[in-house]
Amino acid sequence: MDPLDVAALRREYETEGLRRADLHPDPIEQFSIWFSAAVNAALPDANAITLATAPSDGKPSARVVLLKGFDQRGFVFFTNYHSSKGRELEANPQAAFAIYWVQLERQIRVAGGVEKTTREESAAYFHSRPRGSQLGAWVSHQSETIDARQILEGRLAEMTERFAGGAIELPPHWGGYRLVPDEMEFWQGRANRLHDRFRYTRQSDGSWAIDRLAP
């Protein structure tokens, strides 16, 4: 097989762009408008975000997780608190994420502080999940090294028996995080790589300043 010419991989953007007049003054509302458009367009995994965290030494890591809620308080995702991202957020409660909808030629970036959701919020979401996913939260010691898949299958059998016929408890090590944004950026692809970028920055009084950025 011939080596791929990665540098030659490109696509042209054809949208009409994004104007300041199109923007809602509140970035959470603007996010809701764009997110609704992505869902209504039936985009696969429209709520998949690339989440970046870093430990106290500053070495960043990123992974794809699913956004499970948002409102004026921030953006919510769920995980094992003992996972690598959980340990990093414990040491450094700051994070950022990017979401990209290639079909709409749109990208959103969000950054800010992170806090845990309440146990009540975590329990409500946990018990809305399929039973298999609830069991999986008990089975997987996320980010730990394991010797073989049989270890997971053995734990699954154990937990299936433990909770047979009854409700599955919320694991003490599992729950939600809320990213409280202090900066958000909306990117719309344009021809000739002259994309439209608008950044919202939270001000000390809680309002948002909007700036256009060079692409």
C-alpha positions in Angstrom: 0.0 0.0 0.0 1.3 3.4 -0.9 1.8 5.7 2.1 -1.0 8.2 2.5 -0.3 11.8 1.6 -1.8 13.2 4.8 -0.9 16.8 3.8 -3.1 16.5 0.7 -6.2 15.6 2.7 -8.5 18.6 2.6 -12.0 19.7 2.1 -13.6 23.0 1.0 -16.1 24.7 3.2 -19.2 26.1 1.6 -21.5 27.6 4.2 -22.6 31.2 4.1 -20.8 31.8 7.4 -21.7 33.3 10.7 -22.3 37.0 11.5 -22.3 38.7 14.8 -25.9 39.6 14.2 -26.7 35.9 14.1 -25.4 35.3 17.6 -27.4 35.0 20.8 -25.9 37.3 23.5 -25.8 34.3 25.8 -23.4 31.5 24.7 -25.4 28.7 26.4 -28.4 29.8 24.4 -26.2 29.9 21.3 -24.9 26.4 22.1 -28.5 25.2 22.5 -29.4 26.6 19.0 -26.5 24.9 17.3 -27.0 21.6 19.3 -30.7 21.5 18.4 -29.7 21.9 14.7 -27.2 19.0 15.0 -29.8 16.8 16.6 -32.5 17.8 14.1 -30.1 16.9 11.3 -29.8 13.4 12.7 -26.1 13.6 13.0 -24.6 10.5 14.6 -23.4 11.0 18.2 -24.2 14.7 18.1 -23.3 14.8 21.8 -19.8 13.4 21.5 -17.2 15.8 22.8 -13.5 15.7 23.0 -12.7 16.4 26.7 -9.2 17.6 27.7 -7.9 17.5 31.2 -4.5 17.8 32.9 -2.9 16.8 36.2 -1.0 19.2 38.4 2.1 18.8 36.3 0.2 20.2 33.3 0.6 17.3 30.9 -2.7 17.3 29.0 -4.7 14.3 27.9 -7.9 14.1 25.8 -10.6 11.5 25.1 -14.1 11.4 23.7 -17.0 11.3 26.2 -20.7 11.9 25.8 -22.3 15.2 26.9 -25.4 14.3 29.0 -26.8 17.7 29.8 -26.4 21.4 29.8 -28.1 24.5 31.2 -27.1 27.9 32.6 -25.0 26.1 35.2 -22.8 24.4 32.7 -22.1 21.2 30.8 -22.5 17.7 32.4 -20.8 14.4 31.7 -20.5 11.2 33.8 -17.6 8.9 34.6 -15.8 6.8 37.1 -14.2 9.2 39.6 -11.2 6.9 39.9 -10.5 7.0 36.1 -7.5 8.9 34.8 -9.7 11.9 34.0 -11.3 11.7 37.4 -7.8 11.8 39.1 -6.7 14.7 36.9 -9.8 16.7 37.7 -9.3 16.0 41.4 -5.8 17.5 41.1 -6.6 20.2 38.7 -10.4 21.1 38.4 -10.1 22.8 35.0 -11.1 21.3 31.7 -11.9 22.1 28.1 -13.9 20.3 25.4 -14.4 20.6 21.6 -17.4 19.4 19.6 -17.2 19.2 15.9 -20.1 18.6 13.5 -18.4 18.0 10.1 -21.7 17.9 8.2 -22.7 21.4 9.5 -19.1 22.7 9.2 -19.3 23.8 12.8 -17.1 23.6 15.9 -17.6 24.7 19.5 -14.9 25.0 22.1 -15.7 25.4 25.8 -13.3 25.9 28.8 -13.7 26.5 32.5 -13.7 25.1 36.0 -15.2 21.7 36.8 -17.2 20.6 39.8 -19.0 17.4 40.7 -22.7 17.1 40.3 -24.7 16.3 43.4 -25.2 12.6 44.3 -28.9 13.1 43.6 -28.2 14.3 40.0 -25.8 11.4 39.5 -28.3 8.9 40.8 -31.1 10.2 38.6 -28.9 9.8 35.5 -27.4 6.5 36.6 -30.8 4.9 37.1 -32.0 6.1 33.7 -29.3 4.1 32.0 -29.8 0.5 30.7 -29.3 -2.1 33.3 -26.2 -3.5 31.5 -24.6 0.0 31.6 -25.4 0.3 35.3 -23.7 -3.1 36.0 -20.8 -2.0 33.8 -20.1 1.0 36.2 -19.5 -1.6 39.0 -17.6 -4.0 36.8 -15.0 -1.7 35.2 -12.2 -0.2 37.4 -11.8 2.4 34.7 -8.2 3.1 33.4 -6.7 0.3 35.5 -4.5 -2.3 33.7 -6.1 -5.7 33.3 -4.6 -9.0 32.1 -7.5 -10.3 30.1 -11.1 -9.6 29.1 -12.1 -12.6 31.2 -11.6 -10.5 34.3 -14.4 -8.1 33.2 -16.6 -11.0 32.3 -16.0 -12.6 35.7 -16.8 -9.3 37.5 -20.0 -9.0 35.4 -21.2 -12.4 36.4 -20.5 -11.5 40.1 -22.3 -8.2 39.9 -25.2 -9.7 38.0 -25.7 -12.2 40.8 -25.2 -9.5 43.5 -28.0 -7.3 42.1 -30.2 -10.1 40.7 -33.9 -9.1 40.9 -33.3 -5.8 42.5 -32.3 -2.2 41.9 -28.6 -1.5 41.2 -27.0 0.9 43.6 -25.2 4.0 42.4 -21.5 3.1 42.9 -19.7 5.5 45.3 -16.9 6.0 42.8 -19.2 7.0 39.9 -21.0 10.2 39.1 -21.1 13.4 37.2 -19.0 16.5 36.6 -20.2 19.9 35.5 -17.9 22.1 33.4 -18.8 25.8 34.3 -17.7 27.8 31.3 -15.7 31.0 31.4 -14.9 30.9 27.7 -16.8 29.6 24.7 -16.0 29.8 21.0 -18.2 29.2 18.0 -16.5 28.3 14.7 -18.2 28.2 11.3 -16.3 27.0 8.2 -15.9 29.4 5.3 -14.4 29.3 1.9 -10.6 29.8 1.5 -10.1 28.9 5.1 -11.4 32.4 6.2 -13.6 30.8 8.8 -15.8 32.8 11.2 -14.8 32.6 14.8 -16.6 34.3 17.7 -15.3 34.0 21.3 -17.5 34.6 24.4 -15.6 35.5 27.6 -17.4 35.7 30.9 -17.0 39.1 32.7 -16.7 39.7 36.4 -20.3 40.8 36.6 -21.5 37.5 34.9 -22.1 39.1 31.5 -20.4 37.9 28.3 -18.1 39.8 26.0 -18.1 38.7 22.4 -15.0 39.1 20.1 -14.4 38.1 16.5 -11.2 36.1 16.1 -9.0 35.8 13.0 -9.3 32.3 11.5 
